[in-house]
Each structure stands twice: as structure tokens, then as C-alpha cells.
Amino acid sequence: MTFFKFFSPLLLVFSFNIFSTSLTLAEVYEIALKEDPQLKIAQATYKANKEAKAKGIAGLLPTITTRATTNWNESEVIKGASATYDQEGSKGTNSYSYSADLIQPIFRLDRWFQFGQGRAMSKIAKAQFSHSQQETILRVTETYFNLLEAKKDLEVAKSEEAAIKKQRDRSKRLFEEGVSSVTEFQEAQAYYDLSRVSTIAGEGRLEFSREALIAIIGEAPGLVDLNEDYPVGPPNPKSQEEWVGLALSNNFLLQAAQLSTRAAKRNAQSKLSNHLPDVDLVGNITRNTNRNISGFDANGFSFDESEIENTRYSLQFSWPLMAGGLVSSERREAYALLEKAKQEETLAERSTIRDVKSRFSSVLTNLANVKARKQALKSSELALKATRFGYESDTRNIVDLLNAEKSFFSAQRDLNSARYDFILSEFALKIASGSLSPRDVYDLSNFMTK
């Protein structure tokens, strides 16, 4: 047996184990932190935007510029009309120099306010990235449960199809034996055809949900469902006003809007200060070296060399008196943008309050829905048993039985959907309040057993 023939079965088994492994929500979330392109885009954007603070500081720190030049000049003396060249009349000069300039801003109000603007913009970038991280948690959780719900719905659809097929086959046999009418068989066939449609639709939804997860983590592993111990209860804190207060303090989008107002204010102050004079401390050092050809003999050229070094310090004062209206125009523009930022902050605050109240109500609604769906499932199961008994006792017809079975399977789907909707509404409330964190993912995953 060759090595390849021995190794191939092991490789197939190993690959099957990898792709057949079911992952909890926390494990999928950890993969998303490494593989999700949308999160990586947000991270790169944050790294770029947070440099605004460093650029603002740079305007207050000294700048140093160095320069170096070298020149070679030659001159010739031409005597007489015959243009006879006189070697001794040839002159040449080689000079080179280097210099360094240091400029330290002393009085630059515009740059000081630009520094404040840059610091605010860096904080905006951090708030926006923090919100993107929370969105990743919600997006991964929603995609996870959408796929899980699609999988369970397909399982229910297949169970429903099998149950109705059993009744269809029974009706067909009874019809062929002359015990029941063709109507009962046709009714059963119609219900079976509809169940087949539900199965096909479920397969399509499962594939769509699987692709949504692949878009985030690059694969679609098996998933682990919640066990029955997961507590479905009212939100904590229970007061809507407490959630609103939490959101006004912690919502990252609201924080970004507030910081945007601060940045716009610093920008307006910077443009206003452009009307004021600037004072800089300027230092310069220059060294020049000159080499001149002083003569020529049998031994070659002889040179005279001189070197001069100059050092200069000065306070440089500048005051822009007129720029064709540009400075005034930029000032008016900056204050208009400041007013825009203020209104956007007001809008963000009101939107945050509205979202928190709406999502708080959604949690309570979904909580009541879960309780109602649990009771509905119990009731539909009892109704199915009673209808099946009545059908076997000839007190109920085939349509009654098929309707009872469809109600039972529909109740199963509705309960699954209600549980997942409740969890997602809880996460949506937490993201609106700014309190959603990876801890919520791990706490939820503790109720997932492989």
C-alpha cells in the first residue's frame, strides 16, 4: 500500500470532521472577528480617522527643513577676432551649501483650534468603530439564528410532508378499496402538494441563510440550538426610562454626533482666528563653501577656498489683511456647518430615545409572543390528538385531520421563530442603549450544548 492510498482515507475522515463540527454562537463570533470583511473595513477606517489627532498636534510642534545645493561655474576670456583661447584667462568656481530651518509656532490660534478639532475627530472615529463592533455582534447573531431557524423550519416542513403523505397514502388505499370517496383522496393530495411547496421553499431559504453566514465567516458550519433552560423573561432593568437614560449616556452613535458638534465648533473657531496675526520663532543655519580657480601651471590647477557659516534667529510676524474675501467666506461656511452639526446632534438624541422605547416595547411584545406560542403548541398538539381520534372514530373527516396537523406543525415553526425574535430584540435594545458587548454572546452560548 502506497503512502497516498493510506493517507487519503484519513484525510477524508479529517475533512469530514472539520466541516461536520457544529459551532456555538460564541465560536462563530470569534471566527467573524478574524474573517468578517465588513468589520475589517470598519477597523481600517478607524485606524485612518484616528490620525486626525496626530495631525492636529503636528501643527503645534516645530518643523525642521534642510536643503543642500552645489554649483559649478566656468568662464572663459576670448582675445581678438581670431578667438584664440588663452588658458590663463579661464576661470572656474565650485560652490556648495547646506542650510536648516526651524519654525516653532508661538501664537497660532487657528492651529490650536485645529488640534481640538482633530482630537474630537479621533474620538468620533473610536465611537463609530465601537458601534461597528456592536453591529457585528448583532449581525452575526441575527445571521446565526436565521440559519438555525431556516434549518428547523425545513425539518418541520419535512415532518409535515411525511405526516400528510401518510394520510394521503391512507386515503388513496381506502379509496381504492371503496371505503372512502374520491373527494377525501383529492383533499389529501392537495394538502400534500402544498406541503411539498413548503418543503421546497424551506430548502431555498436554508440555502439563502447559509450563504449569508458564508459572506461573514467564509464557511457555513453546523449550528447548535438553544436548550430549554434558556430564560425568557422581561428586560433588565425593567423600566423604560432607565433604558433611555442608559442610551443617552452610552449610545455610540449619539456620542459621535455630540463629538461632531464639538469638532465643528473647533473648526469654526479656527476659521475665525484666521483674521488674527501669527507669530513664529524661526531659526536658520547656513554654511556656504566656495572653491575658485586661482591659477594654472605645469602641476595643474590651483584653488582658493572659503567657507562661511551664518546662524540667524528671528520672530516672524504675519497678519493676513486681505485675501479676496476667502477668509470671511470660510468663516461663514464653518459656522453654517456648526449649526448643521447641532441639529444633527438633536436629531440623533431624539432618534436614540425613539429607538430605545420602540425596542423596549418590542422585547415585551416578543416575550408575550413566546409565552403565547408555547401555549398554542400545547393546544394544537392536544387538538391534533383529539382530531385524530375523531377521524379514526368516523366523527371527523380527513380535512379536519389535515388542518389539525398543519396547525400543529405551524405552531412549532411559530414557537421557534418567536424564541429567536425575542433574543434578537434583546440584542437590538442593548445596541440602542450602547450596552451590547461580547459578554452577551458568551452568556447566550452557555445555553447551547453540543
C-alpha positions in Angstrom: 0.0 0.0 0.0 1.4 3.3 -1.0 1.6 6.3 1.4 -1.1 8.2 -0.7 -3.5 5.3 -0.5 -3.0 5.0 3.2 -3.3 8.8 3.8 -6.3 9.6 1.6 -8.9 7.9 3.8 -7.6 9.6 6.9 -7.7 13.0 5.0 -11.3 12.4 4.1 -12.3 11.5 7.6 -10.4 14.5 9.0 -12.1 16.9 6.5 -15.5 15.4 7.2 -14.9 16.0 11.0 -13.9 19.6 10.4 -16.9 20.5 8.2 -19.4 18.5 10.3 -18.5 20.1 13.5 -21.3 22.2 15.0 -20.3 25.6 16.4 -21.9 27.7 19.1 -22.7 31.3 18.6 -19.6 32.3 20.5 -17.4 30.2 18.3 -18.9 31.7 15.1 -18.5 35.2 16.6 -14.8 34.5 17.2 -14.3 33.4 13.6 -16.1 36.6 12.4 -13.7 38.8 14.4 -10.9 37.4 12.1 -12.8 36.8 8.9 -15.6 39.4 8.6 -14.7 41.8 5.7 -17.2 44.4 7.0 -15.6 44.5 10.4 -12.1 44.8 8.8 -13.3 47.7 6.7 -14.6 49.4 9.9 -11.3 48.7 11.6 -9.2 50.2 8.8 -11.5 53.2 8.7 -10.9 53.7 12.4 -7.2 53.5 12.1 -7.2 56.1 9.3 -9.6 58.5 11.0 -7.9 58.4 14.4 -4.8 60.0 12.9 -6.7 63.3 13.0 -5.4 63.9 16.5 -1.8 63.3 15.4 -2.2 65.7 12.5 -3.7 68.3 14.8 -0.7 68.0 17.2 1.7 68.4 14.3 0.5 71.9 13.7 1.7 73.0 17.2 5.1 71.3 17.1 8.3 72.7 15.4 9.1 71.8 11.8 12.7 71.4 10.5 13.6 71.7 6.9 17.1 71.0 5.4 18.4 72.0 1.9 21.6 71.4 0.1 22.9 72.8 -3.3 26.0 72.5 -5.3 27.0 74.7 -8.3 29.9 74.7 -10.9 30.5 77.8 -12.9 33.1 78.3 -15.6 34.1 81.5 -17.5 36.5 81.9 -20.5 38.2 85.0 -21.8 38.4 85.2 -25.6 41.1 87.5 -27.1 41.0 89.1 -30.5 38.8 88.4 -33.6 40.6 85.1 -34.2 39.1 83.8 -31.0 42.4 82.5 -29.7 41.8 80.7 -26.4 44.0 81.9 -23.5 44.3 79.2 -20.9 45.3 81.6 -18.3 42.1 83.6 -18.9 39.9 80.6 -17.9 38.1 81.0 -14.6 36.1 78.3 -12.7 34.1 78.3 -9.4 32.6 75.4 -7.5 30.3 76.3 -4.6 28.1 74.2 -2.4 26.0 75.0 0.6 23.5 73.5 3.0 21.0 75.0 5.4 18.5 74.1 8.0 15.4 76.0 9.0 13.4 75.5 12.3 10.0 77.0 12.7 8.2 76.9 16.1 4.7 78.3 16.2 4.3 80.8 19.1 0.9 82.3 18.5 -1.3 80.3 16.2 -4.8 80.2 17.4 -6.0 78.6 14.2 -3.7 75.6 14.8 -4.7 75.3 18.4 -8.4 75.0 17.5 -7.4 72.6 14.7 -5.7 70.4 17.3 -9.0 70.4 19.3 -10.9 69.5 16.2 -8.5 66.7 15.4 -8.8 65.3 18.9 -12.6 65.4 18.7 -12.5 63.6 15.3 -10.3 60.9 16.7 -12.9 60.3 19.4 -15.6 60.2 16.8 -13.7 57.5 14.9 -13.4 55.5 18.2 -17.2 55.9 18.9 -18.1 54.8 15.3 -15.8 51.8 15.4 -17.3 50.8 18.8 -20.7 50.9 17.2 -19.5 48.9 14.3 -18.2 46.2 16.8 -21.7 46.1 18.4 -23.3 45.9 14.9 -21.0 42.9 14.2 -22.4 41.1 17.3 -26.0 41.8 16.2 -25.3 40.9 12.6 -23.6 37.6 13.5 -26.3 36.7 16.0 -29.1 37.5 13.5 -27.4 35.5 10.7 -26.8 32.6 13.1 -30.4 32.4 14.2 -31.8 33.0 10.7 -29.8 30.0 9.5 -30.8 28.0 12.6 -34.5 28.9 12.1 -34.3 28.0 8.4 -32.9 24.6 9.3 -35.5 23.9 11.9 -38.3 25.2 9.6 -37.1 22.8 6.9 -37.1 19.9 9.5 -40.7 20.8 10.5 -41.7 21.1 6.8 -40.3 17.6 6.1 -42.1 16.2 9.1 -45.3 17.8 8.0 -44.9 16.5 4.5 -44.2 13.0 5.8 -47.3 13.1 8.1 -49.6 14.4 5.3 -48.1 11.9 2.9 -49.1 9.2 5.3 -52.7 10.4 5.4 -52.6 10.8 1.6 -51.5 7.2 1.1 -54.1 6.0 3.6 -56.9 7.9 1.8 -55.7 6.5 -1.5 -55.8 3.0 -0.2 -59.2 3.4 1.3 -60.5 5.0 -1.9 -59.1 2.1 -4.0 -60.8 -0.3 -1.6 -64.0 1.6 -2.0 -64.2 2.5 1.7 -63.8 6.3 1.2 -64.8 8.8 -1.5 -62.5 10.3 -4.2 -63.1 13.7 -2.6 -61.2 12.7 0.6 -58.3 11.4 -1.5 -58.2 14.6 -3.6 -58.3 16.7 -0.4 -55.4 14.8 1.0 -53.5 15.1 -2.3 -54.0 18.9 -2.3 -52.7 19.2 1.2 -49.7 17.0 0.3 -48.9 19.2 -2.7 -49.0 22.3 -0.6 -46.7 20.6 2.0 -44.2 19.8 -0.9 -44.2 23.5 -1.8 -43.4 24.4 1.8 -40.5 22.0 1.8 -39.1 23.4 -1.4 -39.4 26.9 -0.1 -37.7 25.9 3.1 -34.8 24.4 1.1 -34.4 27.7 -0.7 -34.5 29.7 2.5 -31.9 27.4 4.1 -29.6 27.9 1.2 -30.0 31.7 1.3 -29.4 31.8 5.0 -26.3 29.6 4.6 -24.8 32.0 2.0 -25.4 34.9 4.4 -23.3 33.2 7.0 -20.6 32.3 4.4 -20.4 36.0 3.5 -19.4 36.8 7.1 -17.1 34.0 8.1 -16.3 32.3 4.8 -18.0 29.0 5.7 -21.3 27.5 6.9 -20.7 25.1 9.7 -23.3 23.2 11.7 -25.0 25.2 14.4 -26.0 24.4 17.9 -29.5 25.3 19.1 -30.5 26.8 22.5 -31.6 24.3 25.1 -34.8 24.6 27.1 -33.0 26.1 30.0 -32.6 29.5 28.3 -34.6 32.0 30.4 -37.2 34.1 28.5 -38.0 37.0 30.8 -38.5 40.7 31.0 -35.5 43.0 30.2 -33.2 44.1 33.0 -33.6 46.9 34.0 -37.4 46.7 33.8 -38.1 50.4 33.5 -38.2 52.0 30.0 -36.9 55.3 31.5 -33.8 53.5 32.8 -33.0 52.2 29.3 -33.4 55.7 27.9 -31.0 57.1 30.5 -28.6 54.3 29.7 -28.8 55.1 26.0 -28.3 58.9 26.5 -25.0 58.1 28.3 -23.7 55.2 26.3 -25.1 55.1 22.7 -22.1 55.4 20.5 -23.9 57.0 17.5 -25.2 59.7 19.9 -21.7 60.2 21.2 -20.3 60.5 17.7 -23.0 63.2 17.0 -22.1 65.1 20.1 -18.4 64.9 19.2 -19.1 66.1 15.7 -20.7 69.2 17.2 -17.5 69.8 19.2 -15.3 69.3 16.1 -17.5 71.7 14.1 -17.2 74.3 16.8 -13.4 74.0 16.9 -13.3 74.3 13.1 -15.4 77.4 13.2 -13.1 78.9 15.9 -10.2 78.0 13.7 -11.6 79.8 10.7 -12.5 82.9 12.9 -8.9 83.1 14.2 -7.6 83.3 10.6 -8.3 87.0 11.0 -5.7 87.2 13.7 -1.9 87.6 13.3 0.5 84.7 13.5 3.8 84.7 15.4 6.5 82.1 14.7 10.0 81.6 16.1 12.3 81.0 13.1 15.9 79.6 13.3 18.2 79.2 10.4 21.7 78.0 9.9 23.5 78.1 6.6 27.0 77.1 5.5 28.5 78.1 2.2 31.7 76.8 0.7 33.4 78.3 -2.4 36.3 77.0 -4.4 37.8 79.3 -7.1 40.5 78.5 -9.6 43.3 80.9 -8.9 45.8 79.8 -11.4 47.2 77.1 -13.7 50.8 75.8 -14.1 52.6 72.6 -15.1 51.3 70.9 -12.0 47.6 71.7 -12.8 45.0 74.0 -11.3 45.4 75.8 -8.0 42.3 76.8 -5.9 41.3 79.3 -3.3 38.7 78.0 -0.9 36.4 80.0 1.5 33.8 78.8 4.0 31.1 80.9 5.7 28.6 79.8 8.3 25.6 82.0 9.2 23.2 81.5 12.1 20.0 83.5 12.5 17.1 83.6 14.9 14.0 85.7 14.5 10.4 86.2 15.5 8.3 86.2 12.4 5.0 88.2 12.4 2.4 87.9 9.7 -1.2 89.3 9.5 -3.4 88.5 6.6 -5.2 91.7 5.9 -7.0 90.8 2.6 -7.5 87.6 0.8 -10.2 88.5 -1.7 -12.9 87.5 0.9 -11.7 83.9 1.2 -11.2 84.1 4.9 -14.6 85.6 5.6 -16.2 83.1 3.3 -14.6 80.1 5.1 -15.7 81.5 8.4 -19.3 81.8 7.3 -19.2 78.3 5.9 -17.7 76.9 9.1 -20.5 78.4 11.3 -23.1 77.1 8.9 -21.6 73.6 9.3 -21.6 74.1 13.1 -25.4 74.8 13.0 -25.8 71.7 10.9 -23.9 69.6 13.4 -26.0 70.9 16.3 -29.2 70.0 14.5 -27.8 66.5 13.7 -27.0 66.0 17.4 -30.5 67.0 18.3 -31.9 64.5 15.7 -29.5 61.8 16.9 -30.7 62.3 20.5 -34.4 62.1 19.6 -33.8 59.1 17.4 -32.0 57.3 20.2 -34.8 57.9 22.6 -37.3 56.7 20.0 -35.3 53.6 19.1 -34.9 52.6 22.7 -38.6 53.0 23.5 -39.6 51.1 20.4 -37.1 48.3 21.0 -38.1 48.1 24.7 -41.7 47.6 23.6 -40.6 45.0 21.0 -38.9 43.0 23.7 -42.1 42.9 25.8 -44.2 42.0 22.8 -41.8 39.2 21.8 -41.8 38.0 25.4 -45.6 37.7 25.4 -45.4 36.1 22.0 -43.1 33.3 23.2 -45.4 32.6 26.1 -48.4 32.5 23.8 -46.7 30.3 21.2 -45.8 27.8 23.8 -49.4 27.6 24.9 -50.5 27.4 21.3 -48.2 24.5 20.6 -49.6 22.6 23.6 -53.2 23.3 22.5 -52.5 22.4 18.9 -50.9 19.1 20.0 -54.0 18.2 22.1 -56.3 19.3 19.3 -54.4 17.0 16.8 -54.7 14.1 19.2 -58.4 14.7 19.6 -59.0 15.2 15.8 -57.0 12.0 15.0 -59.1 10.1 17.5 -62.3 11.6 16.0 -61.2 10.7 12.5 -60.5 7.1 13.5 -63.9 7.1 15.1 -65.6 8.5 12.0 -66.7 11.6 13.8 -64.2 13.9 12.0 -63.3 13.9 8.3 -59.9 14.0 6.5 -59.9 17.8 6.1 -60.3 18.3 9.8 -57.4 15.9 10.4 -55.1 17.6 7.8 -56.0 21.1 9.2 -55.1 19.9 12.7 -51.8 18.5 11.5 -50.9 21.7 9.7 -51.9 23.8 12.7 -49.6 21.6 14.9 -46.6 22.0 12.6 -47.3 25.7 12.1 -47.3 26.1 15.9 -43.8 24.5 16.0 -42.4 26.9 13.4 -44.0 29.9 15.2 -42.5 29.0 18.5 -39.0 28.6 17.1 -39.4 32.0 15.3 -40.7 33.6 18.5 -37.8 32.5 20.6 -35.2 33.8 18.1 -37.1 37.0 17.6 -37.1 37.6 21.4 -33.3 37.1 21.6 -32.7 39.5 18.6 -35.0 42.1 20.1 -33.0 41.9 23.4 -29.7 42.5 21.5 -31.3 45.3 19.5 -32.4 47.0 22.7 -28.9 46.7 24.1 -27.2 48.1 21.0 -29.6 51.1 21.1 -28.6 51.7 24.7 -24.9 51.2 23.9 -24.6 48.2 26.4 -24.3 45.3 23.9 -20.9 43.5 24.4 -19.2 40.2 23.6 -20.2 39.1 27.1 -23.8 38.8 25.9 -22.7 36.4 23.2 -20.8 34.2 25.6 -23.7 34.3 28.1 -26.1 33.2 25.4 -23.7 30.5 24.2 -23.7 29.0 27.7 -27.2 27.7 26.9 -26.0 25.9 23.8 -24.9 22.3 24.3 -23.3 20.2 21.6 
